[in-house]
Amino acid sequence: MLDLKYITNNLEAVKNGLKKRKSKIDLNALLDNNEKRKTRLFKIEELRHKRNTVSGDIAKMKREGKDAGSEIDQMRSVSETIKTLDKELAAIEETIHDFLITMPNLPNEDVPVGKDDTENRLEKTFGKPSKFDFKPKPHWELGEDLGILDFTRAAKLTGARFPLYIGSGAKLERALINFMLDIHTSQHGYTETLPPFIVNRATMTGTGQ
């Protein structure tokens, strides 16, 4: 989730990022609520300072036997105003939070803008492409021909772009996971962890869900 301070300090970059993503999110509402938030914060701190100062004066007046009734009534009014402003501030901050969790991740400034994936830029290549004396099939067709991938049943389970791994396909997927974990934990300084499968709302919100 993008941070409010980051957005306000990098406003033009954020606007450009949203434009790249063709997002219709209007930042004016966020900026307006941020100004309301700062106004309430300033007023609350100002009133709290006043309450602390006058409370000290009231204590002194009581020690000197003076009537502090007027000051006490005034501080009751100040305390009620602070409570009202605190509620308003909480509502504004909740609105800001709800806005921020709808903000998409922004692309790097170096990422070119294209109409679709046909305009993706090739960053680097590794090795040389294999050459065949026949027309090779894409992996998804090979997987289905071999009976190790099933896209039709996967679509019924979760939607497009996900396969259901079957038999050797499932074993291959598991082997690749183990290979990645073994390499990174033994050679690259990573520590393997196994987190709980059930998490709380805050955890899911923090991961974009």
C-alpha positions as a LaTeX table, in Angstrom:
\begin{tabular}{lrrr}
\hline
Residue & $x$ (\AA) & $y$ (\AA) & $z$ (\AA) \\
\hline
Met1 & 0.00 & 0.00 & 0.00 \\
Leu2 & 1.35 & 3.43 & $-0.94$ \\
Asp3 & 2.16 & 5.69 & 1.99 \\
Leu4 & 0.36 & 9.05 & 2.30 \\
Lys5 & 3.63 & 10.87 & 2.98 \\
Tyr6 & 5.23 & 9.30 & $-0.10$ \\
Ile7 & 2.28 & 10.39 & $-2.27$ \\
Thr8 & 2.32 & 14.00 & $-1.05$ \\
Asn9 & 6.12 & 14.24 & $-1.37$ \\
Asn10 & 6.18 & 12.65 & $-4.85$ \\
Leu11 & 2.87 & 13.87 & $-6.22$ \\
Glu12 & 3.89 & 14.32 & $-9.86$ \\
Ala13 & 5.63 & 10.93 & $-9.99$ \\
Val14 & 2.52 & 9.27 & $-8.52$ \\
Lys15 & 0.27 & 11.03 & $-11.03$ \\
Asn16 & 2.53 & 9.91 & $-13.87$ \\
Gly17 & 2.49 & 6.34 & $-12.54$ \\
Leu18 & $-1.31$ & 6.33 & $-12.40$ \\
Lys19 & $-1.42$ & 7.74 & $-15.92$ \\
Lys20 & 0.85 & 4.92 & $-17.12$ \\
Arg21 & $-1.54$ & 2.40 & $-15.61$ \\
Lys22 & $-4.48$ & 4.26 & $-17.19$ \\
Ser23 & $-5.97$ & 4.55 & $-13.71$ \\
Lys24 & $-8.88$ & 6.92 & $-13.19$ \\
Ile25 & $-8.15$ & 7.46 & $-9.49$ \\
Asp26 & $-8.52$ & 11.15 & $-8.60$ \\
Leu27 & $-5.97$ & 12.23 & $-5.99$ \\
Asn28 & $-7.81$ & 15.50 & $-5.24$ \\
Ala29 & $-10.11$ & 13.78 & $-2.73$ \\
Leu30 & $-7.08$ & 12.30 & $-0.95$ \\
Leu31 & $-5.25$ & 15.64 & $-0.85$ \\
Asp32 & $-8.39$ & 17.42 & 0.40 \\
Asn33 & $-8.85$ & 14.91 & 3.22 \\
Asn34 & $-5.17$ & 15.19 & 4.09 \\
Glu35 & $-5.59$ & 18.96 & 4.55 \\
Lys36 & $-8.63$ & 18.33 & 6.76 \\
Arg37 & $-6.57$ & 15.82 & 8.75 \\
Lys38 & $-3.74$ & 18.30 & 9.30 \\
Thr39 & $-6.19$ & 21.05 & 10.28 \\
Arg40 & $-7.84$ & 18.85 & 12.90 \\
Leu41 & $-4.48$ & 17.65 & 14.22 \\
Phe42 & $-3.23$ & 21.22 & 14.64 \\
Lys43 & $-6.44$ & 22.29 & 16.40 \\
Ile44 & $-6.39$ & 19.26 & 18.72 \\
Glu45 & $-2.77$ & 19.86 & 19.72 \\
Glu46 & $-3.51$ & 23.55 & 20.25 \\
Leu47 & $-6.48$ & 22.81 & 22.52 \\
Arg48 & $-4.56$ & 20.15 & 24.45 \\
His49 & $-1.77$ & 22.61 & 25.09 \\
Lys50 & $-4.33$ & 25.16 & 26.28 \\
Arg51 & $-5.99$ & 22.59 & 28.55 \\
Asn52 & $-2.65$ & 21.60 & 30.10 \\
Thr53 & $-1.71$ & 25.23 & 30.70 \\
Val54 & $-5.05$ & 26.25 & 32.19 \\
Ser55 & $-5.18$ & 23.06 & 34.31 \\
Gly56 & $-1.94$ & 24.19 & 35.89 \\
Asp57 & $-3.47$ & 27.62 & 36.53 \\
Ile58 & $-6.56$ & 26.01 & 38.09 \\
Ala59 & $-4.42$ & 23.95 & 40.44 \\
Lys60 & $-2.55$ & 27.11 & 41.46 \\
Met61 & $-5.78$ & 29.04 & 42.02 \\
Lys62 & $-7.14$ & 26.25 & 44.21 \\
Arg63 & $-3.97$ & 26.25 & 46.30 \\
Glu64 & $-4.36$ & 30.01 & 46.76 \\
Gly65 & $-8.03$ & 29.65 & 47.73 \\
Lys66 & $-9.32$ & 31.46 & 44.62 \\
Asp67 & $-12.49$ & 30.63 & 42.71 \\
Ala68 & $-11.61$ & 28.64 & 39.57 \\
Gly69 & $-15.20$ & 27.83 & 38.55 \\
Ser70 & $-15.07$ & 29.83 & 35.32 \\
Glu71 & $-11.79$ & 28.22 & 34.22 \\
Ile72 & $-13.09$ & 24.73 & 35.09 \\
Asp73 & $-16.24$ & 25.29 & 32.97 \\
Gln74 & $-14.03$ & 26.56 & 30.15 \\
Met75 & $-11.86$ & 23.43 & 30.26 \\
Arg76 & $-14.94$ & 21.19 & 30.23 \\
Ser77 & $-15.95$ & 22.90 & 26.99 \\
Val78 & $-12.40$ & 22.48 & 25.62 \\
Ser79 & $-12.41$ & 18.78 & 26.50 \\
Glu80 & $-15.73$ & 18.27 & 24.69 \\
Thr81 & $-14.36$ & 20.08 & 21.63 \\
Ile82 & $-11.28$ & 17.84 & 21.67 \\
Lys83 & $-13.49$ & 14.72 & 21.82 \\
Thr84 & $-15.51$ & 15.97 & 18.84 \\
Leu85 & $-12.36$ & 16.75 & 16.85 \\
Asp86 & $-10.87$ & 13.35 & 17.74 \\
Lys87 & $-13.97$ & 11.64 & 16.30 \\
Glu88 & $-13.78$ & 13.76 & 13.15 \\
Leu89 & $-10.06$ & 13.00 & 12.81 \\
Ala90 & $-10.65$ & 9.26 & 13.19 \\
Ala91 & $-13.32$ & 9.36 & 10.46 \\
Ile92 & $-11.05$ & 11.32 & 8.11 \\
Glu93 & $-8.12$ & 8.95 & 8.71 \\
Glu94 & $-10.36$ & 5.94 & 8.03 \\
Thr95 & $-11.44$ & 7.55 & 4.74 \\
Ile96 & $-7.79$ & 8.16 & 3.83 \\
His97 & $-6.90$ & 4.55 & 4.69 \\
Asp98 & $-9.77$ & 3.20 & 2.57 \\
Phe99 & $-8.58$ & 5.38 & $-0.32$ \\
Leu100 & $-4.95$ & 4.27 & 0.00 \\
Ile101 & $-5.76$ & 0.54 & $-0.08$ \\
Thr102 & $-7.42$ & 1.04 & $-3.48$ \\
Met103 & $-4.26$ & 2.60 & $-4.94$ \\
Pro104 & $-2.53$ & 0.29 & $-7.44$ \\
Asn105 & 1.20 & $-0.40$ & $-7.40$ \\
Leu106 & 3.00 & 2.12 & $-9.58$ \\
Pro107 & 5.32 & 1.06 & $-12.40$ \\
Asn108 & 8.96 & 2.12 & $-12.30$ \\
Glu109 & 9.63 & 5.38 & $-14.11$ \\
Asp110 & 11.82 & 3.48 & $-16.61$ \\
Val111 & 8.99 & 1.15 & $-17.63$ \\
Pro112 & 7.82 & 2.07 & $-21.15$ \\
Val113 & 4.14 & 2.56 & $-21.88$ \\
Gly114 & 2.64 & 0.18 & $-24.44$ \\
Lys115 & $-0.84$ & $-0.60$ & $-25.71$ \\
Asp116 & $-0.48$ & $-4.30$ & $-24.77$ \\
Asp117 & 2.12 & $-7.04$ & $-24.13$ \\
Thr118 & 3.19 & $-6.97$ & $-27.80$ \\
Glu119 & 5.02 & $-3.73$ & $-26.99$ \\
Asn120 & 6.95 & $-5.19$ & $-24.04$ \\
Arg121 & 10.64 & $-4.31$ & $-24.13$ \\
Leu122 & 13.20 & $-7.14$ & $-24.16$ \\
Glu123 & 15.60 & $-6.43$ & $-21.29$ \\
Lys124 & 18.11 & $-9.27$ & $-21.70$ \\
Thr125 & 18.57 & $-12.78$ & $-23.03$ \\
Phe126 & 20.40 & $-15.77$ & $-21.61$ \\
Gly127 & 21.95 & $-18.39$ & $-23.87$ \\
Lys128 & 20.82 & $-19.04$ & $-27.42$ \\
Pro129 & 17.30 & $-20.04$ & $-28.47$ \\
Ser130 & 17.01 & $-23.67$ & $-29.53$ \\
Lys131 & 16.43 & $-24.39$ & $-33.21$ \\
Phe132 & 14.17 & $-27.22$ & $-34.38$ \\
Asp133 & 13.50 & $-28.83$ & $-37.75$ \\
Phe134 & 9.78 & $-28.86$ & $-36.88$ \\
Lys135 & 7.28 & $-26.42$ & $-35.48$ \\
Pro136 & 7.54 & $-26.71$ & $-31.66$ \\
Lys137 & 4.43 & $-26.64$ & $-29.50$ \\
Pro138 & 4.05 & $-24.17$ & $-26.60$ \\
His139 & 4.42 & $-25.67$ & $-23.16$ \\
Trp140 & 0.71 & $-25.44$ & $-22.37$ \\
Glu141 & $-0.17$ & $-27.58$ & $-25.37$ \\
Leu142 & 2.58 & $-30.09$ & $-24.54$ \\
Gly143 & 1.37 & $-30.24$ & $-20.93$ \\
Glu144 & $-2.18$ & $-31.02$ & $-21.97$ \\
Asp145 & $-1.04$ & $-33.57$ & $-24.57$ \\
Leu146 & 1.02 & $-35.33$ & $-21.90$ \\
Gly147 & $-1.85$ & $-35.25$ & $-19.42$ \\
Ile148 & 0.13 & $-33.31$ & $-16.79$ \\
Leu149 & $-1.71$ & $-29.97$ & $-17.17$ \\
Asp150 & $-5.46$ & $-29.38$ & $-17.20$ \\
Phe151 & $-6.55$ & $-25.81$ & $-17.91$ \\
Thr152 & $-10.26$ & $-26.56$ & $-18.33$ \\
Arg153 & $-10.75$ & $-27.91$ & $-14.82$ \\
Ala154 & $-8.44$ & $-25.23$ & $-13.41$ \\
Ala155 & $-10.65$ & $-22.53$ & $-14.94$ \\
Lys156 & $-13.65$ & $-24.01$ & $-13.13$ \\
Leu157 & $-11.73$ & $-23.96$ & $-9.85$ \\
Thr158 & $-10.12$ & $-20.54$ & $-9.93$ \\
Gly159 & $-10.36$ & $-18.77$ & $-13.29$ \\
Ala160 & $-8.16$ & $-18.23$ & $-16.31$ \\
Arg161 & $-4.33$ & $-18.36$ & $-16.48$ \\
Phe162 & $-3.95$ & $-21.13$ & $-13.87$ \\
Pro163 & $-3.28$ & $-24.81$ & $-14.59$ \\
Leu164 & $-4.21$ & $-27.90$ & $-12.63$ \\
Tyr165 & $-1.05$ & $-30.01$ & $-12.27$ \\
Ile166 & $-1.58$ & $-33.76$ & $-12.59$ \\
Gly167 & 0.75 & $-36.70$ & $-11.94$ \\
Ser168 & 4.25 & $-35.92$ & $-13.23$ \\
Gly169 & 3.24 & $-32.27$ & $-13.62$ \\
Ala170 & 2.53 & $-32.00$ & $-9.90$ \\
Lys171 & 5.80 & $-33.82$ & $-9.09$ \\
Leu172 & 7.74 & $-31.46$ & $-11.36$ \\
Glu173 & 6.18 & $-28.40$ & $-9.72$ \\
Arg174 & 7.05 & $-29.76$ & $-6.25$ \\
Ala175 & 10.61 & $-30.57$ & $-7.36$ \\
Leu176 & 11.10 & $-27.03$ & $-8.68$ \\
Ile177 & 9.87 & $-25.59$ & $-5.38$ \\
Asn178 & 12.32 & $-27.77$ & $-3.44$ \\
Phe179 & 15.12 & $-26.87$ & $-5.84$ \\
Met180 & 14.51 & $-23.14$ & $-5.36$ \\
Leu181 & 14.34 & $-23.45$ & $-1.56$ \\
Asp182 & 17.46 & $-25.62$ & $-1.36$ \\
Ile183 & 19.51 & $-23.28$ & $-3.56$ \\
His184 & 18.52 & $-20.08$ & $-1.76$ \\
Thr185 & 18.78 & $-21.47$ & 1.78 \\
Ser186 & 22.11 & $-23.23$ & 1.22 \\
Gln187 & 23.88 & $-20.77$ & $-1.08$ \\
His188 & 22.23 & $-17.35$ & $-0.85$ \\
Gly189 & 21.78 & $-16.82$ & 2.87 \\
Tyr190 & 17.99 & $-17.15$ & 3.07 \\
Thr191 & 16.19 & $-18.82$ & 5.98 \\
Glu192 & 13.31 & $-21.13$ & 5.16 \\
Thr193 & 10.07 & $-20.48$ & 7.06 \\
Leu194 & 6.66 & $-22.12$ & 7.12 \\
Pro195 & 4.04 & $-19.50$ & 8.15 \\
Pro196 & 0.48 & $-20.29$ & 9.28 \\
Phe197 & $-2.02$ & $-20.94$ & 6.51 \\
Ile198 & $-4.69$ & $-18.87$ & 8.28 \\
Val199 & $-3.94$ & $-15.19$ & 8.92 \\
Asn200 & $-5.83$ & $-12.18$ & 10.28 \\
Arg201 & $-7.44$ & $-9.31$ & 8.39 \\
Ala202 & $-4.55$ & $-6.89$ & 8.93 \\
Thr203 & $-2.08$ & $-9.36$ & 7.44 \\
Met204 & $-4.17$ & $-9.86$ & 4.31 \\
Thr205 & $-4.72$ & $-6.11$ & 3.94 \\
Gly206 & $-0.99$ & $-5.53$ & 4.20 \\
Thr207 & $-0.35$ & $-7.96$ & 1.36 \\
Gly208 & $-2.83$ & $-6.35$ & $-0.99$ \\
Gln209 & $-5.81$ & $-8.62$ & $-0.40$ \\
\hline
\end{tabular}
